[in-house]
């Protein structure tokens, strides 16, 4: 629980998952595929497009208007220029996974406070 899985761990888990489905890919194969996937996402985002993985997630850009902010270290007001930022919207399968985790950890009950 609360494990931080980094890229090599993701690659290994994918290889292990595919072995159960009688697919034999090496870690290098999966590394190449995973890197290619993220290259496609990065290319799409850099062109202002979004990537919709039905049931899993949508990744795209969101316009942020110019606004005032405060640098708390210097206690100084500053203006943040308009810009785009990446957004990630979870899909139904990820939301369902979070719900199952909630039920497992909290017994399906909300805790207040």
Secondary structure as a PSIPRED ss2 file (coil, helix, strand):
# PSIPRED VFORMAT (PSIPRED V4.0)

   1 X C   1.000  0.000  0.000
   2 X C   1.000  0.000  0.000
   3 X C   1.000  0.000  0.000
   4 X C   1.000  0.000  0.000
   5 X C   1.000  0.000  0.000
   6 X C   1.000  0.000  0.000
   7 X H   0.000  1.000  0.000
   8 X H   0.000  1.000  0.000
   9 X H   0.000  1.000  0.000
  10 X H   0.000  1.000  0.000
  11 X H   0.000  1.000  0.000
  12 X H   0.000  1.000  0.000
  13 X H   0.000  1.000  0.000
  14 X H   0.000  1.000  0.000
  15 X H   0.000  1.000  0.000
  16 X H   0.000  1.000  0.000
  17 X H   0.000  1.000  0.000
  18 X H   0.000  1.000  0.000
  19 X H   0.000  1.000  0.000
  20 X C   1.000  0.000  0.000
  21 X C   1.000  0.000  0.000
  22 X C   1.000  0.000  0.000
  23 X C   1.000  0.000  0.000
  24 X C   1.000  0.000  0.000
  25 X C   1.000  0.000  0.000
  26 X C   1.000  0.000  0.000
  27 X H   0.000  1.000  0.000
  28 X H   0.000  1.000  0.000
  29 X H   0.000  1.000  0.000
  30 X H   0.000  1.000  0.000
  31 X H   0.000  1.000  0.000
  32 X H   0.000  1.000  0.000
  33 X H   0.000  1.000  0.000
  34 X H   0.000  1.000  0.000
  35 X H   0.000  1.000  0.000
  36 X H   0.000  1.000  0.000
  37 X H   0.000  1.000  0.000
  38 X H   0.000  1.000  0.000
  39 X H   0.000  1.000  0.000
  40 X H   0.000  1.000  0.000
  41 X H   0.000  1.000  0.000
  42 X H   0.000  1.000  0.000
  43 X H   0.000  1.000  0.000
  44 X H   0.000  1.000  0.000
  45 X H   0.000  1.000  0.000
  46 X H   0.000  1.000  0.000
  47 X C   1.000  0.000  0.000
  48 X C   1.000  0.000  0.000
  49 X C   1.000  0.000  0.000
  50 X C   1.000  0.000  0.000
  51 X E   0.000  0.000  1.000
  52 X E   0.000  0.000  1.000
  53 X E   0.000  0.000  1.000
  54 X C   1.000  0.000  0.000
  55 X C   1.000  0.000  0.000
  56 X C   1.000  0.000  0.000
  57 X E   0.000  0.000  1.000
  58 X E   0.000  0.000  1.000
  59 X E   0.000  0.000  1.000
  60 X E   0.000  0.000  1.000
  61 X E   0.000  0.000  1.000
  62 X E   0.000  0.000  1.000
  63 X E   0.000  0.000  1.000
  64 X E   0.000  0.000  1.000
  65 X C   1.000  0.000  0.000
  66 X C   1.000  0.000  0.000
  67 X E   0.000  0.000  1.000
  68 X E   0.000  0.000  1.000
  69 X E   0.000  0.000  1.000
  70 X E   0.000  0.000  1.000
  71 X E   0.000  0.000  1.000
  72 X C   1.000  0.000  0.000
  73 X C   1.000  0.000  0.000
  74 X C   1.000  0.000  0.000
  75 X C   1.000  0.000  0.000
  76 X E   0.000  0.000  1.000
  77 X E   0.000  0.000  1.000
  78 X E   0.000  0.000  1.000
  79 X E   0.000  0.000  1.000
  80 X E   0.000  0.000  1.000
  81 X C   1.000  0.000  0.000
  82 X C   1.000  0.000  0.000
  83 X E   0.000  0.000  1.000
  84 X E   0.000  0.000  1.000
  85 X E   0.000  0.000  1.000
  86 X E   0.000  0.000  1.000
  87 X E   0.000  0.000  1.000
  88 X E   0.000  0.000  1.000
  89 X E   0.000  0.000  1.000
  90 X E   0.000  0.000  1.000
  91 X C   1.000  0.000  0.000
  92 X H   0.000  1.000  0.000
  93 X H   0.000  1.000  0.000
  94 X H   0.000  1.000  0.000
  95 X H   0.000  1.000  0.000
  96 X H   0.000  1.000  0.000
  97 X H   0.000  1.000  0.000
  98 X H   0.000  1.000  0.000
  99 X H   0.000  1.000  0.000
 100 X H   0.000  1.000  0.000
 101 X H   0.000  1.000  0.000
 102 X H   0.000  1.000  0.000
 103 X H   0.000  1.000  0.000
 104 X H   0.000  1.000  0.000
 105 X H   0.000  1.000  0.000
 106 X H   0.000  1.000  0.000
 107 X C   1.000  0.000  0.000
 108 X C   1.000  0.000  0.000
 109 X C   1.000  0.000  0.000
 110 X C   1.000  0.000  0.000
 111 X C   1.000  0.000  0.000
 112 X C   1.000  0.000  0.000
 113 X C   1.000  0.000  0.000
